[in-house]
Every structure is written in C-alpha cells, then in structure tokens.
Amino acid sequence: MNKKDIRTSTDPDLAGSYAAMERAARAAQDLAIKLAWPVSRWLFCAPYFE
C-alpha cells in the first residue's frame, strides 16, 4: 500500500483530486443538514401543536 500523502503531492492532479473530494464531502454534509432541518423541526415541535 502506498503511504504517500496525496495532499502534498507535486502532481497537481493528485492534489486537486483530494481537494475535490474534500469539497464534495463538505457539500454532502451541508445538503444533509439542509434536508434534515425541516424534518427535525417537525419531529420535535409537532407534539406541542396538537
């Protein structure tokens, strides 16, 4: 297994791939939070309005 850290690679394709994966992960987390917020608000507030 290669233990080279691609973040510090001199190959711009490797370093760029890592940066792209980080951006995709951050975007997925942001989307999950945006989608979960209305559901969690409904779950926790709905019993008080019945």
PAVEX-75692 format. One record per residue (C-alpha): residue number from 1; residue in one letter; x negated, y, z. Coordinates in nm, 4 decimals. Layout:
BEGIN
<rec><n>NUM</n><res>A</res><u>X</u><v>Y</v><w>Z</w></rec>
...
***
This chain:
BEGIN
<rec><n>1</n><res>M</res><u>0.0000</u><v>0.0000</v><w>0.0000</w></rec>
<rec><n>2</n><res>N</res><u>-0.1255</u><v>0.3450</v><w>-0.0897</w></rec>
<rec><n>3</n><res>K</res><u>-0.1581</u><v>0.5652</v><w>0.2195</w></rec>
<rec><n>4</n><res>K</res><u>-0.2266</u><v>0.8837</v><w>0.0239</w></rec>
<rec><n>5</n><res>D</res><u>-0.0083</u><v>1.1769</v><w>0.1281</w></rec>
<rec><n>6</n><res>I</res><u>0.1645</u><v>1.2980</v><w>-0.1882</w></rec>
<rec><n>7</n><res>R</res><u>0.2408</u><v>1.6374</v><w>-0.0314</w></rec>
<rec><n>8</n><res>T</res><u>-0.1265</u><v>1.7306</v><w>-0.0548</w></rec>
<rec><n>9</n><res>S</res><u>-0.1885</u><v>1.5652</v><w>-0.3908</w></rec>
<rec><n>10</n><res>T</res><u>-0.3801</u><v>1.7570</v><w>-0.6544</w></rec>
<rec><n>11</n><res>D</res><u>-0.1379</u><v>1.6105</v><w>-0.9093</w></rec>
<rec><n>12</n><res>P</res><u>0.1385</u><v>1.8712</v><w>-0.9404</w></rec>
<rec><n>13</n><res>D</res><u>0.3894</u><v>1.6051</v><w>-1.0483</w></rec>
<rec><n>14</n><res>L</res><u>0.3476</u><v>1.4142</v><w>-0.7221</w></rec>
<rec><n>15</n><res>A</res><u>0.3556</u><v>1.7217</v><w>-0.5022</w></rec>
<rec><n>16</n><res>G</res><u>0.6564</u><v>1.8527</v><w>-0.6969</w></rec>
<rec><n>17</n><res>S</res><u>0.8357</u><v>1.5201</v><w>-0.6586</w></rec>
<rec><n>18</n><res>Y</res><u>0.8005</u><v>1.5381</v><w>-0.2824</w></rec>
<rec><n>19</n><res>A</res><u>0.9284</u><v>1.8959</v><w>-0.2784</w></rec>
<rec><n>20</n><res>A</res><u>1.2248</u><v>1.7936</v><w>-0.4948</w></rec>
<rec><n>21</n><res>M</res><u>1.3062</u><v>1.5066</v><w>-0.2570</w></rec>
<rec><n>22</n><res>E</res><u>1.2969</u><v>1.7459</v><w>0.0384</w></rec>
<rec><n>23</n><res>R</res><u>1.5317</u><v>1.9889</v><w>-0.1388</w></rec>
<rec><n>24</n><res>A</res><u>1.7707</u><v>1.7059</v><w>-0.2271</w></rec>
<rec><n>25</n><res>A</res><u>1.7735</u><v>1.5807</v><w>0.1318</w></rec>
<rec><n>26</n><res>R</res><u>1.8408</u><v>1.9309</v><w>0.2648</w></rec>
<rec><n>27</n><res>A</res><u>2.1217</u><v>1.9801</v><w>0.0117</w></rec>
<rec><n>28</n><res>A</res><u>2.2778</u><v>1.6462</v><w>0.1105</w></rec>
<rec><n>29</n><res>Q</res><u>2.2693</u><v>1.7441</v><w>0.4780</w></rec>
<rec><n>30</n><res>D</res><u>2.4276</u><v>2.0818</v><w>0.4033</w></rec>
<rec><n>31</n><res>L</res><u>2.7016</u><v>1.9172</v><w>0.1990</w></rec>
<rec><n>32</n><res>A</res><u>2.7731</u><v>1.6624</v><w>0.4720</w></rec>
<rec><n>33</n><res>I</res><u>2.8099</u><v>1.9424</v><w>0.7264</w></rec>
<rec><n>34</n><res>K</res><u>3.0414</u><v>2.1400</v><w>0.4968</w></rec>
<rec><n>35</n><res>L</res><u>3.2593</u><v>1.8357</v><w>0.4327</w></rec>
<rec><n>36</n><res>A</res><u>3.2670</u><v>1.7224</v><w>0.7952</w></rec>
<rec><n>37</n><res>W</res><u>3.3565</u><v>2.0612</v><w>0.9460</w></rec>
<rec><n>38</n><res>P</res><u>3.7263</u><v>2.0695</v><w>0.8415</w></rec>
<rec><n>39</n><res>V</res><u>3.7760</u><v>1.7075</v><w>0.9433</w></rec>
<rec><n>40</n><res>S</res><u>3.6153</u><v>1.7505</v><w>1.2839</w></rec>
<rec><n>41</n><res>R</res><u>3.8117</u><v>2.0721</v><w>1.3435</w></rec>
<rec><n>42</n><res>W</res><u>4.1366</u><v>1.8894</v><w>1.2638</w></rec>
<rec><n>43</n><res>L</res><u>4.0462</u><v>1.5901</v><w>1.4825</w></rec>
<rec><n>44</n><res>F</res><u>3.9648</u><v>1.7988</v><w>1.7866</w></rec>
<rec><n>45</n><res>C</res><u>4.2302</u><v>2.0710</v><w>1.7507</w></rec>
<rec><n>46</n><res>A</res><u>4.5306</u><v>1.8769</v><w>1.6196</w></rec>
<rec><n>47</n><res>P</res><u>4.6354</u><v>1.7274</v><w>1.9577</w></rec>
<rec><n>48</n><res>Y</res><u>4.6734</u><v>2.0768</v><w>2.1039</w></rec>
<rec><n>49</n><res>F</res><u>4.9192</u><v>2.1882</v><w>1.8362</w></rec>
<rec><n>50</n><res>E</res><u>5.1687</u><v>1.9027</v><w>1.8614</w></rec>
***
